[in-house]
């Protein structure tokens, strides 16, 4: 870092700290919200708790693609806001440092994060989405070792109904077992046992053994008289259901990586619907990454409050603008995927307008003396705040006089 000028090192330090904090907070909030839903889903499916964290790991690329641009913009915004409110920015400007020069390090960070985000949305995110749906499928089908719920009847292949009173030693020891089995010969076996254990067979992985201890078997045969047998140990074979194989990757356009999207989007063999969906997805991913190059300009334009003011209105406006633009892109992708409008119009059109607005806002701040990007909005909110304060004081005075 010593090869960098002191001013660049200073701005880099001011930017990285809030940027990392915003990224961690945004990603944590998204993960925590999804974690609660996944715990409920896994518990309802009777799957192992560890699969929740595997599913969350596959959601990280999707959350990172949202948190990285937001963290980048707010990191730069907080850095320049600190420079402005402490009058350091005025000193830098007085010695001849332009806004463009001060943005050298923020743009270096932006280039790195834009390349990282391109890798995420172009390669990691499609693969992680496929792996997430694969885990979800395996959880629903029981391939992940779905557990038998204690105190409830579990049906296995429509041949056996099994109920366990208690589970101990992490499921290795089962207490209070009741089973009802339909045999191929038409017999109905009603089995009760004090305890039991599941055992795997190396020679036949499709069958497991439920070894029962101290119980009774009631054999109910329509052709014979029912018999009651007592046992000290009985091995009950259980055939595991055949598991379906999960589909191949590529069933949905969001699971294709960038080279695959370009190949399908302009392929002569692909259907029109597939071309529309892949082109929309390709444009959506690229426009989200390219827009990151405009975020430093937006951050600087909204970071600097009016003179003798510490207004944080720019922070609020920046978040609203970025979130609104992201939602517009999501809507544009959906419309383009239906073939109603070209991605060049519905996705790149808003990008051009939004970029032009950002360039104008930056030009107002950087090259117009005393210029403000949201000066009119600052003035309006200031006047509104004063009127609200007067109204509150009047009501307080009226209440005091009445008392």
C-alpha distance (Angstrom), angle and dihedral (degrees) to the residues before:
residue distance angle dihedral
X1 . . .
X2 3.82 . .
X3 3.81 91.5 .
X4 3.83 88.7 67.5
X5 3.81 120.4 86.7
X6 3.80 114.4 -102.7
X7 3.81 93.3 -110.9
X8 3.82 91.4 54.5
X9 3.80 92.0 48.7
X10 3.79 89.8 49.7
X11 3.81 94.4 50.5
X12 3.81 90.6 43.8
X13 3.80 90.7 55.0
X14 3.80 92.2 46.5
X15 3.81 90.5 51.1
X16 3.80 102.4 42.9
X17 3.80 98.1 53.7
X18 3.83 98.9 56.4
X19 3.81 91.1 35.0
X20 3.81 91.7 57.4
X21 3.81 91.4 44.5
X22 3.82 93.1 51.1
X23 3.79 91.5 46.6
X24 3.81 92.9 51.4
X25 3.80 93.8 45.0
X26 3.81 94.3 47.6
X27 3.81 93.6 45.8
X28 3.81 92.2 45.1
X29 3.79 93.1 51.6
X30 3.80 92.0 49.7
X31 3.81 92.1 46.7
X32 3.81 94.7 46.9
X33 3.79 91.9 50.7
X34 3.81 91.4 50.7
X35 3.81 93.5 41.3
X36 3.80 93.0 63.2
X37 3.80 91.3 51.4
X38 3.81 91.8 47.3
X39 3.80 92.8 50.2
X40 3.82 89.4 54.0
X41 3.81 91.8 46.4
X42 3.82 95.1 47.7
X43 3.80 91.8 45.3
X44 3.81 91.8 50.8
X45 3.83 90.4 50.0
X46 3.81 91.7 47.5
X47 3.79 93.8 -123.8
X48 3.82 130.0 147.5
X49 3.80 115.8 -81.2
X50 3.80 91.8 -128.9
X51 3.79 90.8 71.5
X52 3.83 89.2 68.1
X53 3.80 90.7 68.3
X54 3.80 92.0 45.5
X55 3.80 89.6 53.8
X56 3.80 91.5 47.0
X57 3.81 90.1 51.1
X58 3.81 88.8 56.8
X59 3.82 90.0 51.6
X60 3.81 93.6 54.2
X61 3.85 95.2 86.5
X62 3.79 90.9 53.7
X63 3.80 92.8 48.7
X64 3.82 91.6 43.6
X65 3.81 91.4 55.2
X66 3.82 87.8 59.4
X67 3.80 98.7 38.3
X68 3.82 97.1 47.7
X69 3.86 97.5 63.1
X70 3.80 91.4 41.9
X71 3.81 92.4 48.8
X72 3.82 91.4 46.3
X73 3.79 94.2 52.1
X74 3.81 96.2 43.7
X75 3.81 92.0 44.5
X76 3.81 91.4 56.3
X77 3.80 91.5 41.0
X78 3.81 93.7 52.9
X79 3.82 91.1 46.1
X80 3.81 94.7 53.5
X81 3.79 92.3 39.3
X82 3.81 89.1 57.5
X83 3.80 90.2 48.7
X84 3.81 90.6 49.8
X85 3.82 98.8 45.3
X86 3.84 92.5 47.4
X87 3.85 92.1 48.0
X88 3.81 90.5 -120.1
X89 3.78 89.3 120.7
X90 3.81 91.1 57.8
X91 3.81 90.0 53.0
X92 3.81 91.6 49.7
X93 3.78 90.9 48.9
X94 3.81 91.0 47.7
X95 3.82 91.9 56.6
X96 3.79 91.2 52.4
X97 3.80 104.1 -94.0
X98 3.81 109.7 142.3
X99 3.78 125.7 -152.8
X100 3.79 88.4 -109.6
X101 3.81 90.4 56.5
X102 3.80 91.8 47.1
X103 3.82 89.9 52.8
X104 3.80 92.7 62.1
X105 3.81 95.7 99.4
X106 3.84 95.6 37.8
X107 3.80 88.5 55.0
X108 3.79 91.4 47.9
X109 3.81 88.3 54.6
X110 3.81 89.8 45.5
X111 3.80 93.1 54.3
X112 3.81 91.3 51.9
X113 3.81 94.0 46.5
X114 3.82 92.9 43.9
X115 3.82 89.9 54.1
X116 3.81 89.7 47.1
X117 3.80 91.4 48.7
X118 3.81 90.7 49.3
X119 3.80 89.6 55.5
X120 3.80 90.1 47.5
X121 3.83 98.5 48.9
X122 3.80 93.8 34.7
X123 3.78 101.1 46.2
X124 3.81 117.8 -2.5
X125 3.79 98.3 45.9
X126 3.83 96.6 53.4
X127 3.79 91.8 48.3
X128 3.80 94.4 44.9
X129 3.81 91.6 50.1
X130 3.80 90.1 53.8
X131 3.81 91.7 48.0
X132 3.80 90.2 48.4
X133 3.79 92.5 53.8
X134 3.80 89.7 45.3
X135 3.81 90.6 55.3
X136 3.80 89.7 47.4
X137 3.80 90.9 50.9
X138 3.79 93.1 47.9
X139 3.78 90.4 48.2
X140 3.80 92.0 53.0
X141 3.81 92.6 45.2
X142 3.80 94.5 47.6
X143 3.79 95.9 -116.2
X144 3.80 90.6 129.2
X145 3.77 93.4 61.3
X146 3.79 102.2 -90.5
X147 3.79 110.1 -153.6
X148 3.78 128.7 -125.9
X149 3.77 108.3 -110.7
X150 3.79 115.7 -121.1
X151 3.79 115.3 -117.1
X152 3.83 94.4 13.3
X153 3.80 133.6 95.1
X154 3.80 114.4 -109.1
X155 3.80 119.9 -162.0
X156 3.81 118.2 -146.9
X157 3.83 117.3 -163.3
X158 3.83 91.0 -32.5
X159 3.82 87.6 -77.7
X160 3.79 102.6 88.6
X161 3.79 137.2 36.6
X162 3.80 112.2 -161.2
X163 3.79 130.8 -172.2
X164 3.81 128.3 -177.0
X165 3.80 123.2 -163.9
X166 3.81 98.1 -164.7
X167 3.78 138.6 5.8
X168 3.80 122.4 -153.9
X169 3.80 138.2 174.8
X170 3.83 91.6 31.7
X171 3.79 92.3 -54.3
X172 3.78 96.9 -48.8
X173 3.81 92.6 109.6
X174 3.83 119.4 47.5
X175 3.80 121.9 -165.0
X176 3.81 127.0 -159.9
X177 3.80 104.4 13.7
X178 3.78 126.2 -167.7
X179 3.82 122.0 179.5
X180 3.79 135.0 174.0
X181 3.82 114.5 -163.3
X182 3.80 130.7 -172.7
X183 3.81 109.1 -149.7
X184 3.85 123.2 -151.9
X185 3.84 89.5 -111.6
X186 3.79 91.9 60.8
X187 3.79 96.7 -100.6
X188 3.78 121.1 138.9
X189 3.81 113.9 -144.9
X190 3.78 117.9 -161.3
X191 3.78 108.9 -165.6
X192 3.79 130.4 -174.3
X193 3.81 125.3 178.3
X194 3.76 139.1 173.3
X195 3.80 94.1 -128.1
X196 3.78 143.2 -19.7
X197 3.80 147.5 -177.8
X198 3.79 135.7 -141.2
X199 3.80 115.9 -121.6
X200 3.81 127.6 -171.3
X201 3.80 124.1 -136.9
X202 3.82 115.6 -137.8
X203 3.79 93.1 -161.6
X204 3.80 93.2 50.7
X205 3.83 114.5 29.8
X206 3.82 91.1 177.5
X207 3.81 91.6 67.4
X208 3.80 130.9 57.1
X209 3.79 129.4 -169.9
X210 3.80 124.2 -128.0
X211 3.81 103.3 -156.0
X212 3.83 108.0 -155.6
X213 3.82 126.3 -162.4
X214 3.85 129.0 -156.8
X215 3.77 106.5 -5.2
X216 3.80 149.3 114.2
X217 3.80 136.7 -104.4
X218 3.80 122.9 -152.7
X219 3.81 111.4 -160.2
X220 3.79 110.9 -156.9
X221 3.82 110.1 -170.5
X222 3.83 118.5 172.4
X223 3.84 88.8 -145.7
X224 3.80 97.0 48.1
X225 3.77 141.7 36.7
X226 3.78 114.7 -83.8
X227 3.80 114.5 -99.3
X228 3.79 131.0 -154.5
X229 3.81 118.1 -149.4
X230 3.81 127.8 -175.0
X231 3.80 122.6 -152.5
X232 3.77 140.5 -179.9
X233 3.79 93.0 -155.5
X234 3.78 130.6 11.9
X235 3.81 130.1 172.2
X236 3.79 113.5 -143.8
X237 3.84 113.4 -166.8
X238 3.81 115.7 -144.0
X239 3.80 121.2 -164.8
X240 3.77 111.9 -141.1
X241 3.81 115.6 -133.3
X242 3.78 117.0 -105.9
X243 3.79 110.0 -101.7
X244 3.76 121.5 -132.6
X245 3.78 117.9 -127.5
X246 3.77 117.5 -116.7
X247 3.77 117.2 -114.8
X248 3.78 123.1 -96.6
X249 3.79 119.1 -93.0
X250 3.78 114.3 -91.5
X251 3.76 101.9 55.2
X252 3.81 88.0 123.3
X253 3.79 130.7 38.8
X254 3.79 92.6 -123.7
X255 3.82 89.0 64.0
X256 3.82 94.3 61.4
X257 3.79 120.1 96.7
X258 3.82 119.4 -132.3
X259 3.85 98.5 -91.4
X260 3.81 89.6 49.5
X261 3.81 91.5 50.0
X262 3.80 91.7 52.2
X263 3.79 92.0 46.5
X264 3.82 94.4 49.8
X265 3.80 95.2 39.0
X266 3.79 92.6 61.3
X267 3.79 99.3 29.3
X268 3.79 119.0 124.1
X269 3.79 91.6 -145.2
X270 3.82 96.9 54.7
X271 3.79 120.4 96.0
X272 3.81 120.9 -112.8
X273 3.80 91.2 -109.6
X274 3.80 91.8 52.7
X275 3.80 91.3 47.5
X276 3.82 91.7 50.8
X277 3.80 92.6 48.8
X278 3.81 96.0 46.7
X279 3.81 94.1 44.6
X280 3.80 90.5 49.0
X281 3.80 91.1 49.6
X282 3.80 92.4 47.0
X283 3.81 93.4 50.4
X284 3.80 91.9 44.7
X285 3.79 93.2 54.0
X286 3.80 94.3 44.6
X287 3.80 96.1 45.7
X288 3.81 91.0 51.0
X289 3.82 90.1 54.4
X290 3.81 96.1 42.6
X291 3.81 90.9 50.9
X292 3.81 88.5 62.9
X293 3.82 87.6 73.0
X294 3.81 89.0 65.5
X295 3.82 96.0 48.7
X296 3.84 96.5 85.1
X297 3.81 90.0 56.0
X298 3.81 91.0 47.8
X299 3.80 91.7 47.6
X300 3.81 93.2 52.3
X301 3.80 92.7 44.6
X302 3.81 91.9 54.5
X303 3.81 98.8 34.3
X304 3.79 98.4 70.2
X305 3.83 113.0 78.6
X306 3.83 123.4 -157.9
X307 3.80 117.2 -79.1
X308 3.81 115.3 -76.1
X309 3.82 88.7 13.2
X310 3.80 135.2 108.4
X311 3.79 95.0 -168.0
X312 3.81 114.2 157.8
X313 3.79 93.9 -162.6
X314 3.82 90.5 114.2
X315 3.81 90.6 60.9
X316 3.80 91.2 54.8
X317 3.81 92.9 44.8
X318 3.81 92.6 49.6
X319 3.81 92.9 54.4
X320 3.81 91.7 46.5
X321 3.81 92.1 49.5
X322 3.80 95.4 48.9
X323 3.82 94.5 45.1
X324 3.81 92.0 45.1
X325 3.81 91.5 49.9
X326 3.81 90.6 49.6
X327 3.81 90.7 52.1
X328 3.82 90.7 47.9
X329 3.81 88.9 54.0
X330 3.81 91.4 49.7
X331 3.81 89.6 51.9
X332 3.80 90.7 45.8
X333 3.79 91.6 52.2
X334 3.81 91.2 51.3
X335 3.83 91.8 49.9
X336 3.81 93.3 45.4
X337 3.82 91.2 48.1
X338 3.80 88.6 58.1
X339 3.80 90.1 54.3
X340 3.80 94.4 -120.0
X341 3.81 95.5 121.2
X342 3.77 135.0 13.2
X343 3.83 116.4 -103.1
X344 3.81 87.2 -125.5
X345 3.82 88.3 65.0
X346 3.79 105.2 33.8
X347 3.84 97.8 37.4
X348 3.79 109.0 22.5
X349 3.81 92.7 37.2
X350 3.84 94.0 63.8
X351 3.81 88.4 43.3
X352 3.81 91.6 57.7
X353 3.82 91.8 47.2
X354 3.80 93.4 45.8
X355 3.82 91.9 46.4
X356 3.82 90.7 49.5
X357 3.82 90.0 51.3
X358 3.81 91.2 50.3
X359 3.82 92.5 48.4
X360 3.81 90.0 51.0
X361 3.81 91.9 48.5
X362 3.82 91.2 49.6
X363 3.81 91.9 46.6
X364 3.82 90.2 52.8
X365 3.79 91.6 54.1
X366 3.81 99.3 38.0
X367 3.80 103.5 38.9
X368 3.81 108.8 20.4
X369 3.85 112.5 79.8
X370 3.78 107.6 -117.8
X371 3.80 90.1 -2.4
X372 3.77 121.3 158.0
X373 3.80 126.5 -163.7
X374 3.81 92.9 -146.6
X375 3.80 99.0 19.9
X376 3.81 93.9 135.3
X377 3.79 91.3 49.5
X378 3.81 91.1 47.9
X379 3.80 90.0 51.6
X380 3.80 92.4 47.4
X381 3.80 94.2 49.8
X382 3.80 90.6 44.9
X383 3.81 92.3 53.8
X384 3.79 90.8 43.9
X385 3.80 90.6 52.5
X386 3.80 92.1 50.4
X387 3.82 91.8 50.3
X388 3.78 91.6 49.2
X389 3.81 90.8 50.3
X390 3.81 91.1 50.3
X391 3.79 90.4 49.1
X392 3.80 91.4 50.3
X393 3.81 91.5 48.8
X394 3.80 92.3 49.5
X395 3.77 92.1 51.1
X396 3.80 91.0 46.3
X397 3.82 90.6 50.6
X398 3.80 91.9 47.3
X399 3.82 90.9 49.7
X400 3.83 90.6 49.2
X401 3.82 92.3 50.6
X402 3.82 91.2 48.6
X403 3.80 90.7 51.1
